[in-house]
Every structure is written in structure tokens, then in C-alpha cells.
Amino acid sequence: MWGTYWEWDARLTSVLILFLMYLGLIARWRAVDDPSRAARAAAVLTLVGAINLPIIKFSVGWWNTLHQGASVIRMGGPSMDRSFLIPLLVMALAFSLLFVTLHLAAMRNEILRRRVRSLQMMQASRVAFSSDVGTGSRENGASKEIGAV
């Protein structure tokens, strides 16, 4: 078993399928030019890929595989020694806090990016409006000419 290039283990194979679905998701996203259509197609493919997640999670219990069963969250309590369990839980909490922090920073950056974009659009429309008012529109010029005659 060890030293082989590939073992058709249930968890390895289901993760491979999820990876191939992820590559398909990236390809599908880049293949569609319209962002809203690409987002809709990617959302459908993501929902299909989410079906594979419980299969990956429970594959160790359903089939006899290379991987060991649950060690931390079990009915009879964790089977790990406390010297391993406590650092594992501390780092899981730290990673979760890091994820939340980075996600909030990304949301803040997206809000600021959209605000800058809307301000740029408002400024461009004001410049276009002021140039129309300063030079006068065709109707104003035509009415002045008619009034002059």
C-alpha cells in the first residue's frame, strides 16, 4: 500500500473528484464573459460539488479505508492524549479567528472598492452634465437661432 503512486481509497478518490469539480468550476467561471451568468453557472456547479462533502466526511466510517476514524469528536470522548489535543484546539481557534479577521478585511475592501467606483461614476456623470450645460444642447441652440430670425 505504501510506496504506490495511487491507492483507490474512498477518501482519496472522493477528494480527487472534488478537486476535479473545483477545476471545472474555475474553467466554467472563466469561460463565460458575462459576470452575472458566470456567477449563476458557478453557483449551480458549487451546489453540485457540495454533495460530495458529506461523502468525504463519512467515507472513513462507511468503507474500510486507509484513514483512521474520528479522534477528536467522538461519542466516548477524544481518543487523543491531552498533550496533542490542547494545542490542536488552541490552533483551531486561532485559525478560525484569523479566518474571520481576513474575511472582514476582504469585505471592507470590497465595500470601499464599490464606493470608489460609484464616486467615479458620479463624477463622470457630473463632468458630462456640466459639459452639456456649458456648451448648450441642440434644442437650446436651435431655439436661439429661431428667436433671432
C-alpha positions as CSV (number, residue, x, y, z in Angstrom):
1,M,0.0,0.0,0.0
2,W,2.7,2.5,0.9
3,G,5.1,3.5,-1.9
4,T,2.4,3.2,-4.5
5,Y,1.6,6.1,-6.8
6,W,-2.2,6.0,-6.2
7,E,-4.4,4.0,-3.9
8,W,-8.1,3.8,-4.7
9,D,-9.0,4.7,-1.2
10,A,-12.6,6.1,-0.7
11,R,-11.4,9.4,0.9
12,L,-8.6,10.0,-1.6
13,T,-10.9,9.2,-4.6
14,S,-13.7,11.5,-3.3
15,V,-11.3,14.3,-2.7
16,L,-9.9,13.8,-6.2
17,I,-13.5,14.1,-7.6
18,L,-14.0,17.3,-5.5
19,F,-10.7,18.7,-6.9
20,L,-11.7,17.9,-10.5
21,M,-15.0,19.7,-9.8
22,Y,-13.1,22.7,-8.5
23,L,-11.0,22.8,-11.6
24,G,-14.3,22.6,-13.7
25,L,-15.7,25.5,-11.6
26,I,-12.7,27.7,-12.4
27,A,-12.9,26.8,-16.1
28,R,-16.6,27.4,-16.2
29,W,-16.2,30.8,-14.4
30,R,-13.6,31.9,-17.0
31,A,-15.5,30.6,-20.0
32,V,-18.5,32.9,-19.6
33,D,-18.0,36.6,-20.4
34,D,-21.0,38.0,-18.6
35,P,-20.2,38.1,-14.8
36,S,-23.8,37.5,-13.7
37,R,-24.2,34.5,-16.0
38,A,-20.8,33.2,-14.8
39,A,-21.8,33.6,-11.2
40,R,-25.1,31.8,-11.7
41,A,-23.4,28.9,-13.5
42,A,-20.7,28.7,-10.8
43,A,-23.3,28.7,-8.1
44,V,-25.1,25.7,-9.6
45,L,-21.8,23.8,-10.0
46,T,-20.9,24.7,-6.4
47,L,-24.1,23.2,-5.1
48,V,-23.5,20.0,-7.1
49,G,-20.0,19.9,-5.6
50,A,-21.3,20.4,-2.1
51,I,-23.0,17.0,-2.3
52,N,-19.5,15.4,-2.3
53,L,-18.6,17.0,1.1
54,P,-20.6,14.6,3.3
55,I,-19.3,11.7,1.2
56,I,-15.7,12.8,2.0
57,K,-16.5,13.2,5.7
58,F,-18.2,9.9,6.2
59,S,-16.2,7.8,3.8
60,V,-13.9,6.5,6.5
61,G,-16.9,5.1,8.5
62,W,-18.8,3.8,5.5
63,W,-15.9,1.9,3.9
64,N,-12.8,0.2,5.2
65,T,-10.1,2.7,4.2
66,L,-6.5,3.6,4.9
67,H,-7.6,6.5,7.2
68,Q,-8.3,6.2,10.9
69,G,-11.7,7.1,12.3
70,A,-12.5,10.2,14.3
71,S,-10.1,11.1,17.1
72,V,-11.4,14.4,18.5
73,I,-15.2,14.4,18.2
74,R,-16.4,11.0,19.3
75,M,-19.2,9.7,21.4
76,G,-16.9,8.4,24.1
77,G,-14.7,11.5,24.2
78,P,-11.5,12.2,22.4
79,S,-9.1,9.4,21.9
80,M,-6.1,11.8,21.7
81,D,-3.7,12.5,24.5
82,R,-4.2,15.9,26.2
83,S,-0.7,17.0,25.1
84,F,-1.8,16.8,21.5
85,L,-5.5,17.7,22.0
86,I,-5.0,21.1,23.7
87,P,-2.5,22.6,21.1
88,L,-4.8,21.3,18.4
89,L,-7.8,23.0,19.8
90,V,-5.9,26.3,20.5
91,M,-4.6,26.4,16.9
92,A,-8.1,25.6,15.5
93,L,-9.5,28.5,17.5
94,A,-6.6,30.8,16.3
95,F,-7.1,29.8,12.7
96,S,-10.8,30.4,13.0
97,L,-10.1,33.9,14.4
98,L,-7.6,34.6,11.6
99,F,-10.2,33.5,9.0
100,V,-12.8,35.8,10.4
101,T,-10.4,38.7,10.6
102,L,-9.2,38.2,7.0
103,H,-12.8,37.8,5.8
104,L,-13.9,41.0,7.5
105,A,-10.9,42.8,5.9
106,A,-11.8,41.5,2.5
107,M,-15.5,42.6,2.9
108,R,-14.3,46.1,4.0
109,N,-12.0,46.3,0.9
110,E,-14.9,45.3,-1.4
111,I,-17.2,47.9,0.2
112,L,-14.5,50.6,-0.3
113,R,-13.9,49.4,-3.9
114,R,-17.6,49.7,-4.7
115,R,-17.8,53.1,-3.0
116,V,-14.8,54.4,-5.0
117,R,-16.4,53.0,-8.2
118,S,-19.7,54.8,-7.5
119,L,-18.0,58.0,-6.7
120,Q,-16.0,57.8,-10.0
121,M,-19.3,57.2,-11.9
122,M,-21.0,60.1,-10.2
123,Q,-18.0,62.4,-11.0
124,A,-18.0,61.2,-14.6
125,S,-21.7,61.9,-15.0
126,R,-21.3,65.4,-13.4
127,V,-18.5,66.2,-15.8
128,A,-20.6,65.1,-18.7
129,F,-23.6,67.1,-17.5
130,S,-21.6,70.2,-16.9
131,S,-20.0,70.0,-20.4
132,D,-23.6,69.7,-21.9
133,V,-24.8,72.7,-19.9
134,G,-21.7,74.8,-20.7
135,T,-21.9,74.3,-24.5
136,G,-25.6,74.2,-24.6
137,S,-27.7,71.4,-26.1
138,R,-29.0,71.3,-29.7
139,E,-32.5,72.3,-28.7
140,N,-31.2,75.5,-26.9
141,G,-29.1,76.4,-29.8
142,A,-31.9,75.9,-32.3
143,S,-34.4,77.9,-30.2
144,K,-31.9,80.8,-30.1
145,E,-31.5,80.7,-33.8
146,I,-35.3,80.7,-34.4
147,G,-35.7,83.6,-32.0
148,A,-33.0,85.6,-33.7
149,V,-34.7,85.4,-37.1
